[in-house]
Amino acid sequence: MYGREVDGEILTFGHEGVLYRDSFMMYDHESDSLWLHVTGEALQGPKLGKQLKFLPAQVMPWKAWKILNPHTKVLLGKKVGGFMGTHQLKDKLSSFGLAIGSGRTPTLFRYELLQRVPLLNERVDTKPVVLTFDKENAYAVFFSSKLGSKVLHFDAISNLKEDSEKRLLMRDSETGSTWLRMTGECLSGPMKGQSLERLPATSWLGKRWKGFYPDGRIVGLE
């Protein structure tokens, strides 16, 4: 998902109908430049070299989304394999990863690794981040580990006894506060009521990602 504003101009996009390295191209009506949908970069035209801004978005089963966002609204479209389509990533985790970072050297975290280690404290582009993974629903989320002047470090913990929804939790070692692992909301402790900033990240087929980012870093590759 991308923001459509570039240099103060709001762009309107369409499908160009051609492929570039097995990924479709977009064009903007305003300048007729061509953009690569998987990277958001303009490859041809007056906007050559411009970059659309990544926005936080998630691919997850509808059931899991509804639990986290009970008052959500749905933009109806063509039904494919059910009300919201079919989420099949869980059956293909060995081939995919979650990518984060900017420029030509982003980082891809393999889902195979996250199955074994569902919470990672990392640095991406020198910034502290925490990556959390929901094994049951096969989706991952990145958050900034910096909140105000504090850099927090997290550990996964068991559910609280009073938590009837069995939500995934984590605790930071700096304040001892308890957080919802998949939303970044603090439930209890000195940081209660605060939320971590969710960061833009994209699920990629590992082989295709390496083709676009040959100098990128892969975490979890044997």
Summary of the structure (lengths in Angstrom):
residues: 222
radius of gyration: 18.9
end to end distance: 30.0
largest distance: 58.4
contacts: 596
relative contact order: 0.15
helix: 12%
strand: 38%
